[in-house]
Amino acid sequence: MAPLRPTGAKAFVGVSASTYRCFCNSKPVSGVFRCERSRSPRFLRHPFTSLDVVTGKMRLIAHRGFAATAPENTISAIERASRRADEVTIDVRRCDSGELVAIHDPTVDRVTDGTGAVCRHTLSELQSLTVLGEEQIPTLDAALQAVPPSVGVTLDLHEIGLAHDALRLADRADVHVTVSSGIAHELEGCRGIAPEVPRAYRFDGDAEVGLEFARETDCAYLNPTVETCDGWLVATAHNEGFCVNAWGVGCQDDAAALESWGVDGVVADHPRIMPQARL
């Protein structure tokens, strides 16, 4: 079977997320993609790339650039992870001078030699610190530039008010972007600013609540924790046209169970979770 077209983020400009979800498990009919909800969304490995689009393999997503193998969210971590992963997640916050930076925690204490809130440091102050003794905290712009076009990116938005600038930077980069958040305001903001960019609801808790919120915000992806994810959730999400990426996956046994349920991607800190990925 030939790869489906259109592919690439530009193909979805002006398309709603529900239509985009349908594309994940559809076929062309007179130039229009018709939803066939009986098919798994894994009919496409990643709807934004031309990589292996018909194999249906579960994707390996590098959490913070495989945080167990390199200083998380740094340029070197992103570059190294891109050699093995189908996609990389990058955490996003805003610093005191206004730039968006790639860091997970609200403070710099855990990952740098400094202390205090990220939002109380200017960019120059942040970049005077070292992440786990090795590298600087990168700007989101620099982090996006480190991702090759063949690898997807999920931007995890951890604060209110990031959507506009994050999407602006994503639009400038030659990468395929999904925006993810557990904050309702941010996903609503992303939908209002750039409805063509797919959204993911990231959650840890009640699966039915997660599904309802994903419906309300017209998300393309449902991103539960491995503890929350089960066969019922995956089947229900697929029947409604969502793709499912489970995060917090810590061992190969968990990855195997998730794959048996039809999960579309696993978000992991180490590539050994799926040792066969992209070899």
N, C-alpha and C positions, 0 to 999 in steps of 0.2 A: 504494500500500500504506500502510495506517495505521501510525503509530509503534507499536512493540511496547510492551507494559506487562507488568510494572511497570518504571518508571524511577525513578532517584533512589537514593541510597545506602541509605536506610532500607529499600528493598525487598529488600535482600540480607542483612538481619539474620538470623543463624542458618543461612545458606547456605554450604556449603563452597566453597573457591576453585575446585575442579574443576567443581562445578555452575555457579558463576559464569562460568567460562571457557566452558562450554557455552552459556550465555545469550548470549555474544557472537556466536554464529552459529547461533541457534536460532529456532524458531517455537512459539507457544503451542498446546498440545494439551490440551483440557479443563482449562485453568488451570495446567498444568504445562509448563515449557519443555523441549522435547526437543532434544537435541544433534543437529545435522546437520553432521558434520565435513567434508563435501565443500564447504561454503560457507566463504568467507573470513570471519575475524572482523571484517573491515571492513564487514560488513553493517550493523553499528552503528558510527557514527563514534566515539562514546565511550559505553561502556555505562552511564555514570552521568549523562549529560545528555540533554536532549530536543532538542539541536541537530542538525539535519540527519541524522537517524538512519538514513536509508535510501539515502544517496547513495554510501556507500563511499569517500569521499574520504580521502586520507592526511591525518592531523592534524598541525598545526604546534604544537610544544611549545617554549615559551620557556625556554631554559636559564638559570637564575638570573635570570629576567626580561629575557632578551635582553642578556647581559652585554657584548656589543660596542657597545650603544647607550646604556647607562645604568650607574651604579654597581651592581654585581651584588648581588642579594639584598636590595636596599633597597626601601622602601615605594614610592618613585616608579618604580623599575624594574618592580615587580610591577604597579602600576596602569597604567603605559603598555603593558606587554606584554599585559595582559588585553584591551586594545582590538583586538589583532591575533591573538593566539594562542588556540588551543583549550584549552591547558593551560599551566601554569607549573610549573617545578621550583624548589624551595626547599631549600637545604642546611641541615642541622641539626647543631648541636653544643651542649654544655652548658658554661656559664661557672662560675666559681668560687663564685658565690653560689647556684647551683643552677638558675637559669632556663635554658630552651632558647632559643638565639639562632640567627638566620639568617646563617650564614657557612660558607664551604667549607673553607678551609685550617685546619690545626691551630694556626697562629699568625696574628697580626693583621698581620704585617709587609707582606705584598704589597698589601693593599687599604686599609690605614689609615695614619695618621701615627704610629702607635705600634709597639711591638715586644713580642715575647713570646707565650707560648702563650695561646690563648683560655681554657683551663681554669684559668689563673692570674690571670685578670682577673674582678673582680666585674662585675655588670651595670652599675652606675654608672660603673665605670672604662671599660668598653667603650663606653658611650654618651657618654663625654667625648671619644672619638676620632671622626674623620670618615673616611668611606669615599670614597676617591679625591677627597678635598677637598670633598665635597658634603654627605653625609648621615650619620646615625648607623647603627650596626648595630642592626637591629630585633630585638625578641623574636619567637619563633615565633608567639606569640599575635597580635601586631600584624601580622605578615606575613600570617597566615591571614585576618585581618579585612579586609585590603586586596584580597582576591580576590573578585570578584563571583560570585554563585551559578551563573551560566551558564558559568563557566570552571573546568576541573578543576585539581587540584593534585597533584603528586608530591612527597612529602617524601623527600629523600635523607638517610638516617641514616648518619653517618660515624663513629660511635663505639658502643661497647658500652654498654648501659644506658639508651638513649633511648626504647625502644619504649613503655613505659607512659605516660610524660608526653606524648610526641608524639601518641599515640592519644587520650589524654584531651583534649588541646587541639583535635585534629581533630574530635572528637565535639561539642565546644562550638561549632564554627564552622559557618556555613551554606555549606559547600563540599563538593565531591565529591573525596575523597582516595584516593590510592594511596600505599602506602609502598614505598620502594625502598632497597636496600642491596646492597653487595657483601660484607657480613659475615654469615656463617651464623647466628651467635648472635642477631643482631637480627631477622632474618626469622623464625627459630623463635620468638623472643619475641613478635613481632607476631601470629603464628598462634595462639599460646597465649592471648594477651590479647584479641584481637578477630579471630577467624577470618573474619568477614564482610567485613573491609576487605581489598581486593585487594592483593596483594604483587607486587613486580617484582624480579627478580634482575638486577642491573647488573654487567656483566663485560666484561673486555678480555682475550681469550685464546682458549683452545681451545673451539670451539663445542659439541663433544660433552660436554665437562665442564660447560659452562654449562647445556645442556639437562638433564643428569642432576641438577644441583643444583636447578634450577627444579622438576623433578618431585618431588624429595625434600621440598622445602619447600612444595609445593602452590601454587606461584605462578600468578598469572593472566597476568603479563607476562614476557617475556624482553627485556632491554634490553642488546643488544650494542653495541660501538663500530661505527662505519661500516666500519672496516678488517676487523673480524671478521665482519660481516654479509654474507651472499651468498644467492643464490637457493635453494641447498640448505637453508640454515638456516631461511629464512623458510618454505619449503614444509614442512619437517619440523615446525617449531613450530606452524604452522597445522593440520597433520594431527593434532597432539596437543591442539589446543584452546587454545594460547597465542596471545596477541596479541604483536606484535613492535614495539618502539620503538627505533630506532637513534639513538645519540648521537654527538656529535662531528662532525656534518654541517656541512661548511664551504663548500660551493658548490652552485649549482643543478644542475650535472651530477650530483653525488653524489645529490642529492635525487631527480632524475629516474630514476636507476638504481634507487634504493631503491623508488620507487613502481612501477617496472616489475616488480619482484619481488613486489609485494604488501605491502610494509612498511606497518604501520598508523599509525605516527607517526614524525616526525623531530624530534630534540631539537637545537636550533640556538641559536647566540649572536646571530643577526641575522635579522629577518623577511624579508630579501630572498632567503633560501633558497627561500621559497615566496611570491613577490610577490602571488599571486592569493588568498592565504589571507584569509578573512573580510573581503573587500572588498565 
